[in-house]
Each structure stands twice: as structure tokens, then as C-alpha cells.
Amino acid sequence: MRRLITYLVRFAVILIGYIVASLAASAFLNVLFLAHLGYTPQHPEPAATASLYFSVPFVALFVAYFAFIPAAAVILIAEVLGRRDWLFYALGGAVIALVFLGFVYHIAAANFEVTETRAGLAVIGSGMVGGIFYWLSAGRSAGRWRREPLLSPES
């Protein structure tokens, strides 16, 4: 029973980490988009700042949707191998972004093809940011569920 609870808690931590990573990648994309449009912190516009409250979670839904399968593979590899270093997760996020870009490139009917180099690099950067935030929230304890539990004092 203890092992089942350990697995359920770890699954919840992974799910929360994925949500945090999706929000971080979305926030990074939003900040890059606003910077591209000329938004500067020295001259804040209330409409642009307030729009982030809606656009970050909204874009995070798309980030989470498109990155789910490659992220599940990276998370599974990290859990099985017990990888706990931030670089693994940053590079894993970059690989997830590259898989997404490859998927978008090969879909002929897609209206959102990424042809500009800066846009592709922004997606790769957001994948790396998402990977680092996943590491901060869930990756630092990857693989700990595999260790044998300590003997209880009663036995």
C-alpha cells in the first residue's frame, strides 16, 4: 500500500511540474512576443500588462497540448534513469521543442508553419525554459520512488 501511495504522489508531482513548465514556457513566449512588438518596462501600458493574465494561461494550454507526447517520453526517461540535473531537463525541453517544430514542418495542411528563424529559436528557448522550470518543480526528485524504503522502527 505504501508503494502505491508513493507512485500516486510522484504522479501528482509530475503533473504539477508539467503544468508549471507549460506556464513558464508560455510566459517566456509572451514576453518575447511583447518585446518584439516594442513593449518596454520603462513605459508600461496597462492593457499589455493586464493581457498577460489571460494570454499566459491560454497559450499554456496550447503548449501543454502540443508538447504532451514528447514531454511524456522525456519525463519517462528521466524517471527511469533518475536524472536530476538541470541540464538534462533544459536539453530535454529543447528536444521537445524541436519535435514540435518538426511536426509543424511536416504537416502540409497546417496554417501555422514556422518559417522564420527567430520564431523557431523562440520556440526552442521556451522549451528550454519549460524544461528548467520542470526541473525546479519536479525534476530534482526524479527516480527517488525507485529506492527501497527504509525499514520502519516497528519491525
HUWODA-V337347 format. One record per residue. N is the residue number from 0. RES is the residue in three letters. PSI is psi in whole degrees, -180 to 180 (NA if undefined). NEAR is the number of other ideal C-beta (glycine too) atoms within 8 Angstrom. Layout:
BEGIN
n = (N:N)
res = (RES:RES)
psi = (PSI:PSI)
near = (NEAR:NEAR)
END
This chain:
BEGIN
n = (0:1:2:3:4:5:6:7:8:9:10:11:12:13:14:15:16:17:18:19:20:21:22:23:24:25:26:27:28:29:30:31:32:33:34:35:36:37:38:39:40:41:42:43:44:45:46:47:48:49:50:51:52:53:54:55:56:57:58:59:60:61:62:63:64:65:66:67:68:69:70:71:72:73:74:75:76:77:78:79:80:81:82:83:84:85:86:87:88:89:90:91:92:93:94:95:96:97:98:99:100:101:102:103:104:105:106:107:108:109:110:111:112:113:114:115:116:117:118:119:120:121:122:123:124:125:126:127:128:129:130:131:132:133:134:135:136:137:138:139:140:141:142:143:144:145:146:147:148:149:150:151:152:153:154)
res = (MET:ARG:ARG:LEU:ILE:THR:TYR:LEU:VAL:ARG:PHE:ALA:VAL:ILE:LEU:ILE:GLY:TYR:ILE:VAL:ALA:SER:LEU:ALA:ALA:SER:ALA:PHE:LEU:ASN:VAL:LEU:PHE:LEU:ALA:HIS:LEU:GLY:TYR:THR:PRO:GLN:HIS:PRO:GLU:PRO:ALA:ALA:THR:ALA:SER:LEU:TYR:PHE:SER:VAL:PRO:PHE:VAL:ALA:LEU:PHE:VAL:ALA:TYR:PHE:ALA:PHE:ILE:PRO:ALA:ALA:ALA:VAL:ILE:LEU:ILE:ALA:GLU:VAL:LEU:GLY:ARG:ARG:ASP:TRP:LEU:PHE:TYR:ALA:LEU:GLY:GLY:ALA:VAL:ILE:ALA:LEU:VAL:PHE:LEU:GLY:PHE:VAL:TYR:HIS:ILE:ALA:ALA:ALA:ASN:PHE:GLU:VAL:THR:GLU:THR:ARG:ALA:GLY:LEU:ALA:VAL:ILE:GLY:SER:GLY:MET:VAL:GLY:GLY:ILE:PHE:TYR:TRP:LEU:SER:ALA:GLY:ARG:SER:ALA:GLY:ARG:TRP:ARG:ARG:GLU:PRO:LEU:LEU:SER:PRO:GLU:SER)
psi = (-37:-38:-40:-43:-39:-44:-42:-41:-42:-40:-41:-40:-41:-43:-44:-41:-38:-38:-44:-42:-40:-41:-40:-43:-39:-44:-40:-44:-41:-41:-41:-39:-44:-37:-37:-33:-4:11:127:147:-20:-30:71:136:127:-34:-40:-39:-42:-29:-23:-30:-30:-44:-33:-52:-33:-47:-31:-32:-43:-40:-47:-38:-50:-23:2:-53:-50:-34:-37:-39:-44:-41:-41:-44:-44:-40:-42:-42:-13:35:128:11:147:-31:-38:-44:-35:-45:-34:-40:-38:-40:-41:-43:-39:-38:-42:-46:-38:-38:-44:-37:-36:-11:112:-29:-1:134:-3:43:135:105:-21:137:-40:-37:-41:-42:-32:-40:-42:-42:-39:-33:-40:-41:-43:-40:-41:-40:-30:-42:-42:-36:-33:-25:-22:-16:22:135:-3:-24:-17:-19:149:136:151:150:139:153:-20:-28:NA)
near = (4:6:7:7:8:10:9:8:8:11:8:8:11:11:8:10:12:13:10:13:15:14:12:12:17:16:10:12:13:12:8:11:8:10:8:6:6:5:8:5:4:4:5:8:7:6:6:10:8:8:8:11:7:8:10:12:10:9:11:13:9:8:14:11:7:8:15:8:6:11:11:8:8:14:11:8:10:15:12:7:7:10:11:10:7:8:6:12:16:12:10:12:18:12:11:15:14:10:9:13:12:8:9:11:8:6:7:4:4:7:4:5:7:10:4:6:5:6:9:10:8:10:13:12:10:15:17:13:12:17:17:13:13:16:15:8:11:13:15:7:8:11:12:8:8:5:5:3:7:4:5:5:4:3:4)
END
